Amino acid sequence: MHAPLIQPTEDGLYCAAGDFHIDPWRPVERAIITHAHADHARSGSALYWAAKPGLGLLQRRLGKNTAIHGVDYGETLQFGPVTVSLHPAGHILGSAQIRVTDGHEVWVASGDYKRDTDPTCAPFEVIPCDTFITEATFALPAYRWPSAAAVAADIQQWWQANASEGRTTVVFSYALGKAQRLLAELPTPHPGPIFLHGAVAPLTDDYRAAGIQLPVTQTIGEAADNEDFSTSLVIAPPSAAGSTWMRRFRKPATGFASGWMRIRGNRRRRGYDRGFVISDHVDWPGLLQTIEETGAKRVLTTHGRADELVRYLNEMGLNAAPLNTLYGEDEENG
């Protein structure tokens, strides 16, 4: 029996036949990257390959002098006897699934992905395969996403109500991916100006540079000294909540945009005024749909609820097992 086409090592997921790693967590010679979030794109490797739409984000993450080869979606690469191609994952701008085949079997490492529509990135593409490596961040039946457009409309209505009371609307969300999706989803016209935290603004500029249409924004640093923000929407990372940075806003109304808000206790425990259920990860129905549509007979799970998903899939007659990785179950990246 031959070795698995992809297997975990101390450096990350490794394809020995092609001599490359996928999203390695230590520096390696050749790294194929699924997307620019920090737990998947780590610095120090000699050569990188990634989908072209996300190159700007990766250069910012890894350093402008890092050697990154941009790859078109669907383009084939040859690593010895192994053929590799990258396909849209629908997670954030430039996110990709990695299809690997040696001519005998097909593996797909999906990275992080979602099935919902998102105006800021290419939609998920189902790739038939024998073995599917899937995330399990929200792999419980309770996690089911409402329409992102409906959530954005809810945020807009809340913003309007806050503005009428002279309260700054502050929405906390992950700086890369979620913040830009929220901007793109907001209906128009807006009740007031939109301001971005300094951690969100440069990443948003990278989205614009990649051709993604987003509303006009300003950074907090660009605001006038006498800006009162009373009708403004402010988008900031969760790390800003409760910090001295918040003192500039009078009577702020706070919300958190994340799939974790599907569980009511999470909002109350964190102390936000509102919780908005919107995620850049696949929900439970989408997870099961994807596994079925790939036709994979073997499923390896990463992130989060891996053990629960494995039990469920084995009960359904699939060959499923957890795959130990260092990919994070980051509650800010939900």
N, C-alpha and C positions, 0 to 999 in steps of 0.2 A: 504494500500500500504506500503510495507516494505521499510526501509531506503536503500539508495544506498550502494552497497558492498564496495565502496571506496569513500571517500568524503574528501574535504579539511577541515582542522582544523587549529587552531593557531600554531600548531606544525608541520604540514605538512599533506600529504595525509595519511588517516587513514582508516584501515579496522577494524571496531568495532567488527565484528563477530569473527575475528581471533586475535584481540588485538595486532596489529602491524602497524607500519608506513612504507611507501615507500619513500625513500630519504627525511627524515624529515629535516626541517631547524632549529629545536631546539632539544636539547637533549631529548630522549625518552627511554623507557625501551627496546623496540625491534624494530630494524631498518633493513629493507631489502633495499640494495643499488643497483642501476642500474649500476653505474660506478664511476670512481675515480675523475671526474672533481669536482672542489670545490663547485659549486652550487648544486651538488647532494650528495656529500659525506662530511658531516659536523661532527666534533668531538663532544664528550661528551655523546653519548648514551651508555647505559649499555651493550647491545649485538647487534652484527651486523651479517647479512648474506649477502653473495655476491658470484658471480661466481668465481670459483677457478683460472682461468687464470689471473684475475686482483688483486689477493691477495697482491702481492708485492707492487703494486701501492697504494693500499688502506692502507697497513701498513705504507708506507711512508707518506701518506696524514694524517692518523688518529693517528699515533703513534705506535711504535713497541709493546707496551704493551696492545694495544686495543684488546678486545675479538672479533675476526671475525671468523665466521664459513664459511669455503669454501664449495661451493655447485657445483656439476657437472651440466652442462647443461642438462635439462630434468629430473633431479632428483626431486622427490616429497617430500615436507615438509608438515607436518600437524600442523596447529595452531587451536586447537579446532575443530570446524566443517568445517574449511576452508582448502582447499588444495592449496598449492603454488608450482610453479616450475619456474625456470629461463631458458630463451632461448636466443640465440645470437641476439644482436641488430646491429652488424656490425659497431658500432660507433668508439670505440677504443678497445684496448686489455682488455678483461674481461667485456665488456659492455653487459648488459642483459636486456631483457624485463621480466616483472614480470607477470606471469599468475596466476590469483586468481579465484577460484570457490568454491561455497558453495553447489554444486550439483544441483542448480536450474539455475544458470546463470554463464557465464564466462566473466571476465574482464581481459584486458591486459593493463598494464601500460608500455608503450614502452620506456620511458626515452628518450634519444637522440639516433637517429639511422640513417643509410643510407643504400641504396640498391646497391651502387657501390661495385665492388670487391676491396679488400684491403688485401695485403699480411701479414699485421700485426695483424689481428684479424679474428675471426670466422664470416662467412657471416650471414646476417640477415635471420631469419627464420620466415615465415608467420605463425601466430598462429590464427586459427579461433576463433572468440569470439562474444559475444553479444554487449559489450561496449569496445571501443578502445580509450585509452588515448594517443594522439599523440602530438608530438612537432609541432610547426609551425614557426620555425626560418626563413625559406626561403619560406614561403607560398604565393608566388606571381608568376604568369606565367613567369616573366622575368628570374627567377632563374632556369636554366637548365645547368647541368654540362657536360663539355666535358670529354673525356676519360682521366683518371688519367695518363695512360701511355704516352699519347700524351703530356700532360702538363709537365710530368717529362722529356720527350725528349726535350721539348722547354727550360726548365731550363738548361738542360745539354748543349745545343747549345749556350745559352746565357753565361753560365759559360766559355765555350771554347773561345768564342769571347772576353770576358773580360780578360781571362788569357793571350791571345795573345797580349793584350794591357797593360799587367802588372797591371790590376785592380783587387782588391779583390772583389769576389762575395759574397754579404751578403743577405741571404734570411730570412726574418722575418716570423715566423709562431708560432702557439700556441705550448707551450713547451711539452704538453702531448697529444699524439695522432697524430697530424698533422706533427710534426717534424720527428717522427719515420716513419710515412708513406712515407714522402718525401724521407728519406734515403733508404727505401726498394724499392721504385719505380724508383730510379735513374738508368739509364742504365750504363753498364760498357763497356770499361774502363773509368775511371774518368780523367778529364783534370789535376787534382792536388789533394792535400790532403784535407780532410774534417775536419773542426774544429767546436766544439760545445760550445755554451755559457754555463756558469756554471749552469744555470737553466734548461738546456736541457739535459746535460750529465747524471745525476743520473737517470732520468726517462728512458733514453735510455738504461742504464745498467739494469734497471728492465725488459725492453723488452727482452734483451738478456738472462737474467736469466730465463725468461719464455719460452725460446727456439726459439724466433723470430730471423731470420737471417738478420743481418744488416751489411753494409760495415764498414771497419775500420775507427775509428774516434779518434781525440784527443781533449782534452779540450783546450781552449785558455790559461788556466793557465799552461798547460804542454808544451806550445810552447817555443822554445829557445828564449833567449833574443834578438837575432838578426834575428828572423823570420820576413820575409817581407810580407808574406801572398799574394804575387802578383799573384799566380796561385790558390789560395785556395778558397774553398767554406766554408762559415761560416753560420751556422744556429743559429738563436737567437730569443728570444721572442720579440714581438713588443715594449715592454717597453724599450728595449735597443736602439731603433731608436732615434737619436738625442741626446743621452747621451754622457758623457765623455768617456764611454767604447768604442765608435766608433773611437776615436782619434788614436788608434793604427794602423788603416788601412789607407794606402795611396790610394787616389782616389777610394774609394769604390763605386761599383755599387750596388744599393739596389733594392730589390724586396719584395713583400708581397704575400704570398700564402694563399688565403682565398676565400670562396664563395662570400664574399662581393666585390671581384674584378670583379664580373660579371657586375657591374655597373661602367662604365669607370670613372665617376666623382669621385668615391671613391679613385682611385689611384692618380688622379691629386690633390685632396684635401689633401691627406696625404703626398704628396711629394715624392713618390717612383718612381724609374726609370722604374720599370716594375711591373705589377700585374699579378699573376698566379691564374687562377680559379680552385681551388681544395678545396673541403669541406668534412668534416666528418659528415655533416648533410644531410638529404634527400632533394632532389630538388623537384620542383613542380610536374613534371610528376611522380616521384617516390612516392611522398606523395599520390597522387590520386590513383595510382596503388595499394599501400599498403592498403589503406582504403577499396578499392573494394575487394581485395583478402582476407582480414580478414572476410568479410561477415558481419561486424558489422552494426547494424541498428542504433546504438547510438555512436556518436563520441564526445569526449571531448578534447579540444585543450589547449595546454600550449605553453609558449614561444612566443616571436615575433609577428608574423602576425596572431594571433589567431582570431581576429574579422573578418578579411577579409576571412579567411578560413571558419569560421562558416557561414558567409553569403552565400558563394559559395555552401557549402554542403547542407544547408537548401534549396537553390534553386534547388538542384539536388534531393531533396526528402528525405534526411536523417534527423535524429534527431540530431542536432549538437548544442553545446553550449561551451563557453569558461570556462576554469577551472582556477580559480585564484590561482597562486602559486608564490613562490619566485625564481623559476628557471630563470637564467639570460639569456638575449639576449646579450651575451658577444661578442663584435666584434672581440676580439682576438681569440675566439673559434669558428670561422666560417669555 
